Amino acid sequence: MIKVRQIKVNIEDKSIEKIKKKVIEKLNINKDDLIELNIVKESIDARRDIHYSYEVNVKLKNDVEYKFFQNST
């Protein structure tokens, strides 16, 4: 599993589908590569514009996860 932080979602649109979409964009992966998503933390950030900020654990397909970690070094 990979921990992804600072997934920012508009306060009016906090659906799980929107969170998945943001994670897919942040990790630059295909939607089929995302197997599982678990919300670890949900908080409201009201410093500038009000939005939810999520911390999530994601499970990716093995080959994608391997490539992801190879490219991050």
C-alpha positions in Angstrom: 0.0 0.0 0.0 1.0 3.5 -0.7 0.1 6.5 1.5 -1.0 9.6 -0.4 -1.3 12.9 1.5 -2.9 16.2 0.8 -5.7 15.1 -1.5 -7.7 18.3 -1.7 -11.4 18.1 -2.6 -13.9 20.9 -2.8 -16.2 21.2 0.2 -19.3 20.7 -1.9 -18.0 17.6 -3.7 -16.6 15.1 -1.3 -17.7 11.9 -3.0 -15.4 8.8 -3.0 -15.3 9.0 -6.8 -13.9 12.5 -6.6 -11.2 11.4 -4.1 -10.3 8.5 -6.4 -10.0 10.8 -9.4 -7.7 13.2 -7.5 -5.5 10.2 -6.3 -5.3 8.9 -9.9 -4.3 12.4 -11.1 -1.7 12.9 -8.3 0.0 9.5 -8.9 -0.4 9.8 -12.7 -1.8 6.3 -13.1 -4.7 4.7 -15.0 -8.0 4.2 -13.2 -7.7 0.4 -13.7 -4.5 0.3 -11.8 -6.1 1.4 -8.6 -7.4 -1.6 -6.7 -8.3 -0.3 -3.3 -8.5 3.1 -1.5 -8.9 3.6 2.2 -9.4 7.0 3.8 -7.0 7.3 6.8 -7.7 11.0 7.7 -10.2 13.6 6.7 -9.7 17.2 7.7 -11.0 20.6 6.8 -8.5 23.2 5.6 -9.9 26.7 5.9 -6.8 28.8 5.5 -7.6 30.2 2.0 -10.5 28.5 0.3 -12.3 26.0 2.4 -11.8 22.4 1.2 -11.3 18.9 2.6 -7.9 17.4 2.8 -7.5 13.7 2.8 -4.8 11.2 3.6 -5.4 7.8 2.0 -3.8 4.4 1.6 -4.0 3.0 -1.9 -3.4 -0.4 -3.2 -2.1 -0.6 -6.8 -1.5 -3.4 -9.2 1.9 -5.0 -8.5 3.5 -4.0 -11.7 2.4 -0.4 -11.4 3.5 -0.2 -7.8 6.9 -1.5 -8.8 7.3 1.1 -11.6 6.1 3.8 -9.3 8.8 3.1 -6.7 11.5 2.7 -9.4 10.7 6.2 -10.8 10.6 7.9 -7.4 14.3 7.3 -6.6 
